[in-house]
Amino acid sequence: MTDAVKIYHNPRCSKSRETLSLLQATGVEPEVVLYLETPPDAQTIRQLLTMLEMGSARELMRQKEDLYKSLNLNDTHLSEDRLIQAMVENPKLIERPIVVANGKARIGRPPEAVLSLLD
């Protein structure tokens, strides 16, 4: 297993709480990043996209959020840089929870999806 497991966590989100509990139940005490309080920078979001094997920043965005709609982020002409910047400025747009381990990442939806990172 890796030296560190990290979870980008929102304690108000039930899936995020379930994922954290699941990790702890397997004996993992992850580094908890309260990403709404300390948002990741653009470089970190790019790294997460790579680790998540996502082709577009839009895949990491909560597209049903009112904020997504009000910022007109569904505009297909927006660049990847602009989408990433929107997440930096509005971390509420970032899908959650994200667990990072062993150079890979998974979104905890469902929470069990992150268990494959621990092998």
C-alpha positions as CSV (number, residue, x, y, z in Angstrom):
1,M,0.0,0.0,0.0
2,T,1.0,3.6,-0.4
3,D,2.6,5.9,2.2
4,A,-0.5,8.1,2.1
5,V,-4.1,8.0,1.2
6,K,-5.8,11.3,0.7
7,I,-9.5,12.1,0.6
8,Y,-11.0,15.4,-0.7
9,H,-13.9,15.5,1.7
10,N,-17.0,17.4,2.3
11,P,-18.4,16.5,5.8
12,R,-21.9,17.7,4.7
13,C,-22.0,15.1,1.9
14,S,-23.4,11.7,2.8
15,K,-21.3,9.9,0.1
16,S,-18.2,11.6,1.4
17,R,-18.9,10.6,5.0
18,E,-19.6,7.0,3.9
19,T,-16.4,6.9,1.9
20,L,-14.3,8.2,4.8
21,S,-16.0,5.7,7.1
22,L,-15.3,2.8,4.7
23,L,-11.6,3.8,4.5
24,Q,-11.3,3.9,8.2
25,A,-13.1,0.5,8.5
26,T,-10.4,-1.0,6.4
27,G,-7.7,0.4,8.7
28,V,-6.8,3.4,6.6
29,E,-6.5,6.8,8.2
30,P,-6.4,9.1,5.2
31,E,-5.2,12.6,5.1
32,V,-8.5,14.6,5.0
33,V,-8.6,17.6,2.7
34,L,-11.6,19.9,3.4
35,Y,-11.5,21.1,-0.1
36,L,-14.3,23.7,0.3
37,E,-12.1,25.4,2.9
38,T,-8.8,24.8,1.2
39,P,-9.5,24.5,-2.5
40,P,-7.1,22.7,-4.8
41,D,-5.1,24.9,-7.2
42,A,-5.3,24.5,-11.0
43,Q,-2.2,22.3,-11.1
44,T,-3.7,19.9,-8.4
45,I,-7.0,19.7,-10.4
46,R,-5.0,18.8,-13.5
47,Q,-3.2,16.1,-11.6
48,L,-6.5,14.7,-10.3
49,L,-7.9,14.7,-13.8
50,T,-5.0,12.6,-14.9
51,M,-5.2,10.2,-12.0
52,L,-8.9,9.9,-12.5
53,E,-8.3,9.2,-16.2
54,M,-10.7,11.9,-17.2
55,G,-10.5,13.5,-20.7
56,S,-12.2,16.7,-19.7
57,A,-12.4,18.9,-16.6
58,R,-16.2,18.9,-17.2
59,E,-16.2,15.2,-16.1
60,L,-15.1,16.3,-12.6
61,M,-17.8,19.0,-12.3
62,R,-21.1,18.7,-10.5
63,Q,-23.1,19.6,-13.5
64,K,-26.5,19.6,-11.7
65,E,-25.3,22.4,-9.3
66,D,-27.2,25.6,-9.8
67,L,-23.8,27.3,-9.8
68,Y,-22.8,25.3,-12.9
69,K,-25.8,26.6,-14.7
70,S,-25.5,30.2,-13.4
71,L,-21.9,30.4,-14.5
72,N,-22.9,29.0,-18.0
73,L,-20.3,26.2,-17.7
74,N,-22.3,24.1,-20.1
75,D,-21.0,26.3,-22.9
76,T,-19.1,23.9,-25.1
77,H,-16.7,26.7,-26.3
78,L,-15.2,27.1,-22.8
79,S,-11.5,26.0,-22.7
80,E,-10.3,23.4,-20.2
81,D,-8.3,26.2,-18.5
82,R,-11.6,28.1,-17.9
83,L,-13.4,25.0,-16.6
84,I,-10.5,24.3,-14.2
85,Q,-10.3,27.9,-13.1
86,A,-14.1,27.7,-12.3
87,M,-13.4,24.8,-10.0
88,V,-10.5,26.7,-8.3
89,E,-12.7,29.7,-7.7
90,N,-15.8,27.6,-6.8
91,P,-14.8,24.3,-5.2
92,K,-18.4,23.5,-4.7
93,L,-18.4,22.5,-8.4
94,I,-15.9,19.6,-7.8
95,E,-17.4,16.1,-7.6
96,R,-16.9,14.5,-4.3
97,P,-15.4,12.6,-2.6
98,I,-12.1,12.0,-4.4
99,V,-9.7,9.5,-2.9
100,V,-6.0,9.4,-4.0
101,A,-3.7,6.5,-3.4
102,N,-0.9,4.8,-5.2
103,G,-0.7,7.4,-7.9
104,K,-4.4,6.9,-8.8
105,A,-7.7,8.5,-7.8
106,R,-11.3,7.4,-7.7
107,I,-14.5,9.2,-6.9
108,G,-16.4,7.6,-4.1
109,R,-19.7,7.2,-5.9
110,P,-20.4,4.5,-4.8
111,P,-18.1,4.6,-1.8
112,E,-16.8,1.1,-2.6
113,A,-15.3,2.4,-5.8
114,V,-12.3,3.6,-3.9
115,L,-11.4,0.2,-2.5
116,S,-9.6,-0.7,-5.7
117,L,-7.0,1.9,-4.9
118,L,-6.0,0.1,-1.8
119,D,-4.8,-3.1,-3.5
